[in-house]
Amino acid sequence: MRYLYLLPFVVVFISCEKDDESNPDVNPVTAPATYSFDRSGTTTVFFDGQTERLAMGGELNSAMLDFNKSLTDLQEMFANEDANGGDVDPFTNAVLNTSSKSIRSKTAASSLYFSTNSAESAAIKSDFDGWINSQVTEIFPNQGQTASAGVPGQIADGSSARYVSAMGVEYNQAIIKGLIGAFTADQLMNNYLDTTVLDGVNNRDDNNAETLASGKNYTVMEHKWDEAYGYLFGGAQDKENPMNTLGSDDVFLNKYLKKVNGDSDFAGIADDIFNAFKLGRAAIVAKNYNIRDNQAAIIRNKVSMLIAIRAVYYLQAGKIALANGDYGGAFHDLSEGYGFVYSLRFTHNTDNNRPYFSLSEVDDMLGQNGLMGDGPNGFWDLQSNTLDQISQQIADRFPFTVAQAAP
């Protein structure tokens, strides 16, 4: 286990020259008001797998603080290896207990970043396995103990109790925020929106010919785009018009898109992403792949920035709380910040099709050169200048300032 050691109606119309109607890249594209697409009166949109995985994540998030859960329960909620008739049914939603989907199988599993990088993919999965194990073996047995430097247990955060490791880390927060990058963002940006997946073997030819996937009402390309959409909006009550419940539909990207959108410095980012998803999907129907790829770039840029903004936000919130002597509040914020910094490895810079931060850079920010490096007791010893340094390092890669992202 690495790092922790111890422990209204919107239409967008793009007009193009029509000098060559046979060229799919000059077809005009109109985005619908909602994410609604059909063929012969039947929907072509399908992303049930994403909806199930997001629901699994919600249950895992709650179970991390259910002290009656066993390690086997939590491991199964993450990996779901005992599905379809097995002995372990950890989910309250019976549909999830029989699902063939899992979170772990889609963690660090994008085509772009990990198809030829199995060693790092395995190491990342191991990180989450280890943190889940530590939640049960380190946090659960010490839930009634008062936490202090080097001692795991509970610590007050206003009227709430936080449960932290000997290094002051809430594993549950680090896990869920880390999965925002390693699971949802990686799949959305680096798998389903990547041209190697969208265009696939014969996907572009099949989409041009409107050749449908076997037994389905969609082309493979249409479906891949929809699956990307599902990782952000798949938990929505109204999946065609998800903006009314934005922020309450899952514990991953959806929740934090709402928070960032609510900051006046970043207002409109949610509409930017939703509109890009609609226009990109309409472009696939119109067989205009230039517009499709332009919209994919917008989504990748905005989702990556979302992750970076929240990383800086929580590091700065932790700094403020530490200065006020509020260790419970500080450790909660810093644990969330830890997870968002971890998620920077899965961002996507469209200038070079690589993460904004490399693995080694993320390691440095998290480890002995960063959040865990100011003393032997981790967050208990963390200094404000370290938090400022890491915050500035992150903001320097993006078009926002530390002050804009900070509370």
N, C-alpha and C positions, 0 to 999 in steps of 0.2 A: 504494500500500500504506500503510495507516494505522498509526499508533502506534509501530511499531518503528523507524521512521526509517531506520536503517542496514539498515540492516540487518536331627407327628400329625394328624388330621382336624379340621377346623375348620368349624363350621356357624354361620352368622349368620342369625337369623330376625327379621324385622321384622313385627309384626302391625299391621294397620290396621283401622279401622272398615269393616264390610261393608254399609253402608247403601245403597250404590249399586254393584252388581256390574258395571254397564255402564261405569263410569268406570275407565279403565285406571290412574289414579293412586291408586286405593285397593286395588289388587291386592297381596296379600302376596308377599314375596320371600324365598326361601331360597337361600343361597349354597352351591354344592357344595364338597366337600372339596378338589377340584383344579380347575384351569381346563379343564374338560371339558364340552362341550355338543354334543348331537346332535339330529338330526331323523330319525325313522324308522330309528334305529339307525346312522346315518351322521353323522360329525362335521360340525359347522357352522363349525368354527374353521379359518381359513386366513390365514396371513401370510407366505408364502414370500418375498415381495419384501423385507420387513424383515429376514428371516434372511439373504438374499443381501447386502443393503447392510451389515449388521453384519460379515459375513465379509470384504467388501471393505475395511472400515475396519481390520480386524485385519491384513490383508495390507499395507495402506498404512502402518500403524504400524511394522511390521517393516521395510518397504522404505525408510523414511526414513533408516535407518542402514545401508543396503546400498550401499556406495560404488561398486558395479558397476552400479547402476541409473542410467538416463539420465533427463533431465528429461522426455522423452516418456513413459517408463515411469510416472513418478510422476504426471504430469498425467493419463494415461489411467486410472490406478487411482482417481483422484479423480473424473474426469468421465465415463469409460467411453463416449466418443463414437465409438470404433472397434469396437464390439461386433458380433457376428454376422457373422463372415467378414472382418473387417478385418485389417490387417497387424500390428497391435500386440496381443500377448497377454501382458500383464504379470503376470497372476495365476497362481499355482501351481495353484489350483483351476480346472480347465478349465470347470466350470459357470459360473464368474464371467466368463470370457472371452467367453461367448456370451450372457450375461445382458443384458436390455434395461434393467436398473436401474442407478442410479448414486448416488453420494453427493452430488455437486455439485448435481444437479437438485433435491435435497430439502434443500439448505442455504438457510436464510433463505427458506423457501418456504411457510410456513404460511398458511392462509386468513385467520386472524384478524389477524396482524401484517403480512403482506406482499402480500395480494391487491390492495391499492390503494397499495402502497409499493414499486414496482418499482425505483426509484432506489436506495433503501437496500439492497434485496435484492441488486442488482448490485454495490454497493460491498462488501458483506460477502463475496460470492463472490470478488470481486477480492482481498480481504485474503488469503484462503486460497490463491488462485492465486499471489499474490506471495510468500507465505511458502514455498510449495513451490519456487518458482523460486529463492529465496534459499538454501534448503537445498542445492540443487545447485550454484549459482554461487558461493556464499560459503563454505559449510561443507565441501562435498566436496573442493574443491581445496586446502583448508588443514587437512585431517584430521591431518597429521603435525606441524603447527606448534603450538607452545605458546601458548595464549591469554593475552592480557594486556589491560589497559585499552585499548580502541580497536583491538585486534588479534584477529581470529577464529582459532579453532583448538580444540585439545583442552585439557581441564583435569581434573585428578584429582579423583575423588569416592570416597574410600576405595580399593577395588581396581578401581573402574570408571573409565572415561574418559568425560567428557561433551564434547560438541562444541557450542561456543557461537559466537554472532556477536560482532562487535566490541563490541556492547553487553551481552554476557554472556547472551544469550537462546538457549536451545535451541529452535529453530524447531519441531522435531518434537513437543516437549511442548506448546508453545503451540498448534500445529495440532490435535492430538488432543483436548486439553482444551477448546479453543474449539469444536470440532465437537460436544462433549457438549451444549452449548447450542444452537448454530446449526443443528445437524442433528437429533440424536435428541430432545432435550427440546422443541425448537420443533415438530417434527412430532407428538410425543406429546401435548403439552399444548395447543398453539395451533392445531393442525390437526384431528387425529382425535378429540379429546375436546371440540372446540368444537361448540356446538349448530348453527352454520351448516353444519357438515359432517355431524354425526350426524343431524340432522333433514332436511337437504338439501332438495331440491325436493319430492318426495312420500315421503320416507323414513319419516316417522312413519305416514302412512296405509298405506303398504306394509307396514310392520312390524306394524301393528294387524291387517291382513288376512293376514299371513304370506305376502305376495307375494314370491317369491324373485327374486334377481338372475338375469339370463338365463343359463341353463345351469349354475347354481350351487345349492348346498344351503343357502344362507344368505340372509338379507335384507341389503340394503345397510347398514342401521344396525348389524346384528350384525357385519358385516365391518369397518366403520369402527372400532368399538370394539376388535376383535381386532387391527387394524393398530396402534393405539396400544399395546396390550399387547406386540405384536411388537417395538417399539422398545426395550423394556426386557428382555423375556424371550425374544426370538426366536432368540437364540443358544444357548439352554439345551439340554442333552442330553435332558432330559425336559421338554418344553414345557408339559405339563399340571401338573407339579409341579417347578418350577424352583428351589426354595429349596435343595435339596441341593447344587447346584453354583454357587450364587450367588457372584459375584465372579470366576469363572473363565470365564464364557461370552462375554464381549466386552470390548473396551477402553474402552467408553463408560459409560453410566449403570450398567449391571449391576455392573461392577467397583467403582465408588465407592459404590453402595448397600451393598455388603458392608462396605466400610471404615467408613462412617458407622454402620451397624448394629452394628459391633463396638465402638464407643465407648459406654461405659456411660451417658453422658449422652443418647444417642439410640437406645439399644437398643429394638427393636420396630418401628422405622420400616419395615423391609423387610416384616414381616408386615402392617403397616398398609396399605402400598401393594398388596401381593398380594391381601389380603382385599377391598380396595376394588375392584380389577379384577374379582374373581370376583363380588362382589355387584352391581356395576354391570352386568356382562354378564347375570347372572340377571335383573336388573330389566328389561333389554331384552326378554328372552324372555317375562317376565310382563307386559310393556307398562306398567310402572310407571316413568314418566319422571322423577318427582320423586326417587325413590331413585337412579335412574341419574345424575341431575345432581348429587346430593349426593355420590355416590362419585367422580364426576369432579373435584369441588372438593377432596376429600381428596387425591386423587392429585396434582393441580396444586400444592396447598400443600406436600405432602411432597417432591415432586421439586424444586420451587423451593428449599426449605430445604436439601435435599441439596447443591445447587450452591453455595449461599451458605456452608454449613458448610465445604465443601472449599476454597473461596476463602480464607476466613479461616485455615483450617488451614495451607495452604501459605505464606501470607504470614507467619504467625507462625513456621513452621518455618524459612523463609528468614532471618528476623530472628535466630533462635537460632544458625543456622549462621554467619551473618556475624559475630556477636559472638564466635564461637569461631575466627574466621579461616579457616573452611572454605568457601572460595569455590566450589569445585566442587559441594559439597552444597547450598550456598545458591542457586547459579544454577539448579540442577535444580529445587529447590522453588519458587523464584520464577517459573520458566518455567511450571510447572504452575499456580501461582497466577495468573499472567498469563492463561492460557487460561480458568481458572474465572471470573475477573473479567470477561473478555470475554463469557462465557456468561451473566452476569447480565442482559444485554439481552433474553434469551429466556425469563426466568422468567415466572411468571403469578400476579399478585395477584388472587384471586377477589373482592376487595372492589370492584375497578374494572375487571377484565378487561384490565389493562395490565401491563407488566413492573414488577417491583419497582424497577428502575433504568432511567432513560431512556437513550437513546443518548448524549446530551451528558454525563450523569453518568458513564457508563462510559468515555467518551473522557477525561474529566478524571482518573479513577482510573488510567488506563493511560498517559496522555501526559505533557505537560510540567508538569501540576499534580499528577502522581502518580508512578507507578513509574519513569517515564523523566525525571523533572524535577529530580533532585537534583544533576545534573552532566552534563557532555557525554558521559560514558561509560556511561550507563544503570545497569544493575545494579551495576557496579563502584563507583558513587558513592552508591548508595542508602543512606538513613539509617533507623535504627530507628523514629524518630518518624513518618516517612512511612508505614511499614508499620503502625504502631499506629493512625494516623489513618484509613487506608483500612479496616483491619479493623473499627474501631469504627463507621465509617460503614455498613458492610455489616450488622453485627450489630444495629444500631439498627432496621433494617427488619424484623427477624425475632424470633421468641420464643426466642432463645438468646443467650448472652453470648460475648464473645471468649474468655474463659477456658474455657468449655465446648467450644468448637470447636478451640482450640489444642492442639498436641501435649502 
